[in-house]
Amino acid sequence: MYSKAIFDDECRACPRLACFLDDVKQQYPHYYCRPVSPFGDDNPHLLIVGLAPGLHGANATGRPFTQDYAGILLYEALYEFGFSNQINSEFLGDGLVLTGCRITNAVKCLPPQNKPTGIEINQCNHYLAAELTTLAENAVILALGSIAHLAVLKAFNLKQSTLKFAHNTTHPLSCGHVLVDSYHTSRYNVQTNRLTKDMFKDVFITIKELLTKIDT
């Protein structure tokens, strides 16, 4: 589906991640345990950038945010705002379809303790950079968390100090796209109320307003 420039399911460029995936596969033989592909519309107006696959989520299923706590809030919002045909994402083959939206990750492989190193983030960044070049004119990019935010800046060859991460903040980019920031939908952020359902809904209201302006 995607060119090797955007996604390579055989990539083992990061030794620590490759070895970790091998170890996890031995512990969970039925898990996917490979680089996780972007998922969604071939020509999205909204690209959502997460951090990396979760151990029992995308790393298990092979689809971003599927069977992952972090996906609960995300897929609910996508359904509510018309980007998805289902309110949740449970397993491959469940009939989920994204319309006008695609989900990708800054790092394609599961990192230990959900914490990729700076070297690993940089090593994987060329995939994101290639994916960004395929976006439709004036597309919106939603960064879930500060690491995704910084990965997007790096992919556009922007200095990390130029645009500061802040929840529900918009950053017009010189290429015509708009970067929108949100706290990550992680279990920790949701359970500590750092990110509430209403806060995340406000982010999608912002996104819808941006997309409406583009269409008019």
C-alpha positions as CSV (number, residue, x, y, z in Angstrom):
1,M,0.0,0.0,0.0
2,Y,2.8,2.4,0.9
3,S,6.1,2.9,-0.8
4,K,9.3,1.8,1.0
5,A,10.1,5.5,1.5
6,I,7.0,5.9,3.7
7,F,6.9,2.5,5.4
8,D,9.1,-0.6,5.5
9,D,7.7,-3.6,7.4
10,E,11.1,-5.3,7.3
11,C,13.0,-2.3,8.8
12,R,15.4,-3.3,11.6
13,A,17.5,-0.1,11.5
14,C,17.3,0.4,15.3
15,P,19.1,-2.5,17.0
16,R,17.5,-2.0,20.4
17,L,14.0,-1.9,19.0
18,A,14.6,-4.9,16.6
19,C,15.9,-7.0,19.5
20,F,13.0,-5.9,21.7
21,L,10.5,-7.0,19.1
22,D,12.2,-10.3,18.9
23,D,12.0,-10.8,22.6
24,V,8.3,-9.7,22.8
25,K,7.5,-12.1,19.9
26,Q,8.9,-15.0,21.9
27,Q,6.7,-14.0,24.9
28,Y,3.6,-13.3,22.8
29,P,3.9,-15.5,19.7
30,H,0.5,-14.4,18.4
31,Y,1.4,-10.7,18.5
32,Y,2.2,-8.8,15.3
33,C,5.6,-7.5,16.6
34,R,6.8,-5.7,13.5
35,P,6.9,-2.1,12.3
36,V,3.3,-0.8,12.3
37,S,2.0,0.7,9.1
38,P,0.0,3.9,8.8
39,F,-3.7,3.3,8.6
40,G,-6.5,5.2,7.0
41,D,-7.4,7.2,3.9
42,D,-5.0,7.2,1.0
43,N,-5.6,11.0,0.5
44,P,-6.3,12.3,4.0
45,H,-7.1,15.9,4.9
46,L,-6.1,15.0,8.5
47,L,-3.0,13.2,9.4
48,I,-2.7,12.1,13.1
49,V,0.8,11.5,14.4
50,G,1.1,9.4,17.5
51,L,4.3,8.4,19.4
52,A,4.8,4.7,18.8
53,P,2.9,1.3,18.9
54,G,1.8,0.2,22.4
55,L,2.8,-3.2,23.7
56,H,-0.7,-4.7,23.8
57,G,-2.2,-2.3,21.3
58,A,-0.8,-1.7,17.8
59,N,2.2,-4.0,18.5
60,A,-0.3,-6.8,19.1
61,T,-2.8,-6.1,16.3
62,G,-0.7,-4.3,13.6
63,R,-3.0,-1.3,13.4
64,P,-2.3,2.0,15.2
65,F,-4.2,2.5,18.5
66,T,-6.2,-0.7,18.1
67,Q,-6.9,-2.6,21.4
68,D,-4.9,0.2,23.1
69,Y,-6.3,2.3,25.9
70,A,-4.9,5.4,24.1
71,G,-7.2,4.5,21.2
72,I,-10.4,4.8,23.2
73,L,-10.6,8.6,23.2
74,L,-9.1,8.9,19.8
75,Y,-11.5,6.6,18.0
76,E,-14.5,8.0,19.8
77,A,-13.6,11.5,18.6
78,L,-12.9,10.3,15.0
79,Y,-16.4,8.7,15.0
80,E,-18.1,11.7,16.5
81,F,-16.6,14.1,14.0
82,G,-17.2,12.0,11.0
83,F,-13.8,10.6,10.3
84,S,-14.6,7.0,11.2
85,N,-17.5,4.6,10.6
86,Q,-17.1,2.9,14.1
87,I,-16.8,4.3,17.6
88,N,-14.0,1.9,18.6
89,S,-11.1,-0.1,17.1
90,E,-10.9,-3.7,18.4
91,F,-9.1,-5.9,15.9
92,L,-8.0,-6.2,12.3
93,G,-11.0,-7.1,10.1
94,D,-13.5,-5.4,12.4
95,G,-14.8,-3.3,9.5
96,L,-13.2,0.0,10.7
97,V,-12.8,2.6,7.9
98,L,-11.3,6.1,8.2
99,T,-12.5,8.7,5.8
100,G,-10.4,11.8,5.2
101,C,-8.1,10.8,7.9
102,R,-5.0,8.7,8.4
103,I,-3.1,7.7,11.6
104,T,0.7,7.2,11.7
105,N,3.4,7.2,14.3
106,A,6.6,9.1,14.8
107,V,8.3,5.7,15.6
108,K,7.0,2.7,13.8
109,C,8.2,0.0,16.3
110,L,7.4,-0.7,19.9
111,P,10.0,0.8,22.2
112,P,10.7,-0.6,25.7
113,Q,8.6,1.2,28.3
114,N,7.0,3.1,25.5
115,K,10.1,5.4,25.4
116,P,12.0,5.6,22.2
117,T,15.4,7.2,22.4
118,G,16.3,10.4,20.5
119,I,18.4,8.4,18.1
120,E,15.5,6.0,17.4
121,I,13.1,8.9,16.8
122,N,15.6,10.5,14.4
123,Q,16.3,7.2,12.7
124,C,12.6,6.8,11.9
125,N,11.9,10.4,11.0
126,H,12.6,9.9,7.3
127,Y,9.5,7.8,7.0
128,L,7.3,10.5,8.5
129,A,9.0,13.1,6.3
130,A,8.2,11.1,3.2
131,E,4.6,10.6,4.3
132,L,4.1,14.3,4.9
133,T,5.1,15.1,1.3
134,T,2.1,13.1,0.1
135,L,-0.5,15.1,2.0
136,A,-3.1,17.1,0.2
137,E,-2.7,20.9,0.0
138,N,-3.6,22.6,3.2
139,A,-3.9,19.4,5.2
140,V,-4.1,19.4,9.0
141,I,-1.6,17.5,11.0
142,L,-2.6,16.5,14.6
143,A,0.4,15.8,16.8
144,L,-0.5,13.7,19.9
145,G,2.1,14.7,22.5
146,S,5.3,16.7,22.4
147,I,7.4,14.0,20.9
148,A,5.1,13.7,17.9
149,H,5.1,17.5,17.7
150,L,8.9,17.6,17.6
151,A,9.0,14.8,15.1
152,V,6.8,16.7,12.7
153,L,9.0,19.8,13.0
154,K,12.1,17.7,12.3
155,A,10.4,16.1,9.3
156,F,9.7,19.6,7.9
157,N,13.3,20.7,8.7
158,L,12.1,23.2,11.2
159,K,14.0,24.2,14.3
160,Q,12.4,22.6,17.3
161,S,12.5,26.0,19.1
162,T,10.4,27.7,16.5
163,L,7.0,26.3,17.4
164,K,6.3,25.4,21.0
165,F,4.0,22.5,21.9
166,A,0.8,23.5,23.7
167,H,-2.5,21.7,23.9
168,N,-5.1,22.8,21.3
169,T,-2.7,25.2,19.7
170,T,-2.5,25.7,15.9
171,H,0.7,26.3,14.0
172,P,0.4,27.4,10.4
173,L,3.3,26.0,8.4
174,S,5.0,27.6,5.4
175,C,4.1,24.6,3.2
176,G,0.4,25.4,3.6
177,H,-0.4,22.7,6.2
178,V,-1.5,23.5,9.7
179,L,-0.1,21.6,12.8
180,V,-2.4,21.2,15.7
181,D,-1.2,20.0,19.1
182,S,-2.9,17.8,21.7
183,Y,-1.9,16.1,24.8
184,H,-1.5,12.4,24.0
185,T,-4.5,10.2,24.7
186,S,-2.5,7.9,26.9
187,R,-4.0,6.1,29.9
188,Y,-1.9,8.3,32.3
189,N,-3.1,11.6,30.7
190,V,-6.7,10.5,30.7
191,Q,-6.8,9.0,34.2
192,T,-5.1,12.0,35.7
193,N,-7.4,14.4,33.8
194,R,-4.6,16.1,32.1
195,L,-6.6,15.3,29.0
196,T,-10.4,15.1,29.4
197,K,-12.9,14.1,26.8
198,D,-14.1,17.7,26.5
199,M,-10.5,18.9,26.0
200,F,-10.0,16.4,23.2
201,K,-13.3,17.3,21.7
202,D,-12.2,20.9,21.6
203,V,-9.2,19.9,19.6
204,F,-11.4,18.3,17.0
205,I,-13.7,21.3,16.9
206,T,-10.5,23.3,16.0
207,I,-9.6,20.8,13.3
208,K,-13.1,20.8,11.8
209,E,-13.0,24.7,11.7
210,L,-9.7,24.6,10.0
211,L,-10.9,22.1,7.4
212,T,-14.1,24.0,6.8
213,K,-12.1,27.2,6.0
214,I,-10.0,25.2,3.5
215,D,-13.2,23.9,1.8
216,T,-14.8,27.3,1.5
